[in-house]
């Protein structure tokens, strides 16, 4: 496990998943350490993500195992990079299974970035989903 901010990966995420009208603002927040708290605060609602790229699992599969299976089926690698309002998680890289187990149902305002085109989002009040730019690889 490592802890360091990966600005390049975060910018790739913003350019892939944030709605076009908000990308410039989010990009400016990502590159400025002084503005990072505003970037992180914006993660709570998840409303600025492109709705066409959100994949919600049925209630019967809404578990850490369900989301881990979904992420792996869509091409997630061994590790995930976390962006979070929780300082203990923000900037960490950790095994994907540990990351999903840690975040699911616990840490509102957290992203697990798997690749530049695949991520998991945990938001307010159990609002969670996969973000995927690519078609399902099954």
C-alpha angles and dihedrals in degrees: 000000000000133000119210134117112257101203094176093056091044091052090049088052093050092048092049104040111020116090112261098248091057100042098092092051094047091046091054090050093049096053096047117074089199091056097041093099089061090050091051093046089057090062096073098080102032089210095130095062118104104262091211089066098049118107116190120191122227114264090253090062097040098119137102089260091050093052093043090053090048093049093048090048088055094051107272113166129220096280138043131202115225128217110184148160084227106088091209090063104031114111095006124137113204141154109293095235092052091045094053092044090051097046106035110104094350116068116050113201097033132133128193107202109204099172135344087273102036133059144150121229128201113190143167121319097000095309101150137152147153118257112212128172094186131066116262110285098215 
